Every structure is written in C-alpha cells, then in structure tokens.
Amino acid sequence: MDGRDGPQPRLTEEQVRADLQRQPHLLTQLAENALLVADSLRDNYFKNTARFVTALRRAVDEGARGERAEPPLSIARVGGFDWDAVRDEVVTFIDGGFGQIQMASRAPILLRVGSYSVRVGERRLAEREQFGYYPVVLGDLEGGSKERENFPDMVRIIAELLGGLAALESAPELRALFFHGPLVQVMKGYPGHMPFTERDVDLFLR
C-alpha cells in the first residue's frame, strides 16, 4: 500500500502497541483474555498479541507488494457495490458457550447456543433481527462419557451444528450461515464415547 491507497501501514511492534492502547474497549478485552490463558503466557499476553499483529500486518503488506507468494489474507476495495443486490438476504451467526455458575465443581453444567439472524435491507427492527436461544443442560443427557474431559466440547459441537440446522429450517431463504470456531474440527479425540439415546436426540432437537 502507498499514500494513494490510504494511510501507511504501521509495521513495528511499538506502533501496534500504540494502536491497541488508543482503543480502551479492545484493551479491556485483551486484559480479560489474558486471564484465560496459561500462566506461562499471561505475563506477556499483551506484548505477544502486539507481536502477532505486527507479523500479520507485515505479511499482508508484503503480499500487497507482491513480495509474498501466499499472503495470509488480502485487503481489497469493493467498487460498484449495490445494496439492492443483497436486499432481503438473510445472514445468520451461530455461537455456543458454557454458562458460568459458581459451584464447587469446575465442570460446566449448562451449554447455551445462540443464533443471530439479520435480513439485509429490512428497516423494521422487529422484522430485521431475530435471536434464537438453545439451552442444553449437560446433566440431562444420558449418552456420552461424562467422565471424559472432552465431553462438554463434543456436546457443544453437536448443539452448534443443530443450531445451524434450526436456522436453516426457520429461514429457507438463508444464504449465509456463520459458525464461531475453527474451520475444521479435529475429531480424533472424540470416538469411544457412549452413544447418545433417543431421549438425548429429543433434548438436542427440542
């Protein structure tokens, strides 16, 4: 990128850290995230984040100048975009998470899957945005091996996929469905769980 295409990219760690410090809400989120990572990373979490962003910016800049064969992502201008081309399209975002409950046990007991749908171009708020909420109490499930550490994650993956299915059934015209999480789930650690029962399936689909 050059001066004609916009501001110069800030490619040093000091510049990135200055950018982050000018965004107080982002800085708060970074501090919250730092409490969830391993002790070995916690003290340097902010510095490591700035270092990662710096490396990402450099890779994008090198790709824009043709110095990198496969940049991790590219930035492009959208010309001639017409909102009428996507009017009335439905876009849905699916995400799942575990409820935080103060208990002696650290094991989660409640899974919540939420969906947020938007109809592009709709001006009436009641028709434009729709929220869905799917709670699953892990203790109500009969199948699965609850003693295994990855049991909650397995339930979350299944519930999020079923949340996407519910979104498709409620809006047949849905053209964009987004899931929060990795693009590919590594499933090799999940075989061997006890099968879920028909009652479990009913709970999932309820």
N, C-alpha and C positions, 0 to 999 in steps of 0.2 A: 504494500500500500504506500502511496505517496501523498503529498499535500493536496493533490487534485481529487483524491478519492475519500478524503476525510482526515481526521486527526492522526498524527503519527502514533504507531503502536508503542506502548510502554513495555519494554522488554527486559528491564532489570528488576531484580528482586526488591530493591528499595522502592522503585516506582510502583510495583504491585502492592507492596505493603502499605504505601501511602494511599493507593486507591481503596484498599479494604478499610483503612482507618477513616476514610471520608464517608463510609456507609455504616452508620451506627447500628441499624437493624441487622445488617449482614454480620457485623462484628459480634452482636449478641448471639446470633445463631451459631457462629463459629465457636464461641465460648461454650454454648450448650453441647455442641457436638463433641467438643474436646473432653467432656465428662464421660462420654460413652465409649471412648477408645481405650486401648490397652495402656497400662501405666507407662510402658516404655515409649509411647508416642505422645502422651498427654502434655508433657512439659514443652515440647517443641511443636505442638499441633499447629499453631498459627504460623510459625516460621516455615514448617513443611508445606502448609497449604499455599503460602506465597510462593515457595519454590516450585511447586507443581504448576500453579497458574502461570508463572514465568516461563517454564519449559513449554507449556501448551501454547502460549502466545508466540513464542519463538518458532515453534513448529508450524503454526498457522501462517505466520509471516513468511517463513521460508517457502512454504507451499505456494503462497500468493506470488512470490518472485520466481517460482519455477526451480528453486534450489532443492526441493524435496520431492521425490517421485510420488509418494503416497502420504500427503498430509493427513493428520487425524480428523480434521474437519475443514470445511471451506466456508468462506463468507462471500455472499453474492448479493447484488442489488436485485430487487424484484421490480421489473419495469412493466408498465401497462397492466397492473393488477386491477381487476374489476370485481367489486364485491358482489355484483349481480351473478357472477359465475358460480358463486358458492352459497347464494341465498337459499335458505331453508335446509341446508345440510345440517345434520346432527353429528356432534362430536361428543364423545364420552370418555371420561378418565376414570380408571378403576385403581383403588389402592386399599390395602389391608394393613391392619396393625393390631397390636395386643393392648388390651386395657391395662392401665396402671392401677393396681389395687394394693393397698397397704396390708400385707399379710406376712406371717412368719415365713411362708414359702416364697421362693423367688420364681417358681414356675408360673407362667401365665395361665389364667383360667378362662379369659374371655377374649375372643377374636372378633374384630369388627372389620367388615368390608364395606367400603363406601363407593358410590358411583356419583359422578357429577356430569350432567349432560347439558349441552348448550345447543340451541337451534340458531344458526347464524342468520342475522338479519331480522330476527323477531324483536319487535320493540316492546311488546307487553311482557313485563318481567315474569308474571305467573306462567306464561307460555314459553318463555325463553330458556329458563333454567329449571332443571329438575334434579333433586337429590334423592339417592337411594341409600338405604342403610340395612346391612345384613349382619346381625349378631350371631355368633356361634359360641356356645359355652362348651369348652373342651371336655368338661367332665360329663356332659350328656352323651358323648359319643361312646358307643360300645366297642367299635373296632379300633384298629391301630394299636401300637405298643406304646402305651403312655410312659413307660419307664425309659424309653429311648430319648436321647437328648433332642433329636431332630423331629420328634412327633409334632410339636407346635408348628414348625415350618412346613411340614408336609400338609397339615390341615389348612394352613394359610394359602399355600399354592392352589390346592383344590378349590377352596372357597373363593379365591380371586377369579379363577377361571369360570366358576359357576356364576359369579357376579357379572362377568362379561357376557355369559350366555343369557342371563336375565335382561341385560341391557339390550341385547340384540332382539330378544323376544318382545320387549316393550316398545322398541322403535325399529321396525323392519327396514326403515329407510336409512338407518345408521351407516355412515360411510367411513368414519374414522374412530377407532377404538384403541385407547392407550392404556397400557398397564405400567404401574410403577415397579421397577425392579430390573434385574439383569435380563438381557435379551435372550439368554439361553440358561435354563435351569440345569444344574448338574444333578442328575437323578441317581447316580450310582450309590449314594448312601442311603436311599430310601427302601430298596427291596427288603423283604423279610418281615415287614410289619404285618400284624394280624389284619385280615380283610375287614373292611367296613361292612356293616349289616344293612339290611333293607331299611331298618329304622334310622340308621345313620344317614342313608341316602335321602330319606324323607326330611330329616333335620336340615341337611345341606340345601335341599331344594325348597324348603318352606319359605 
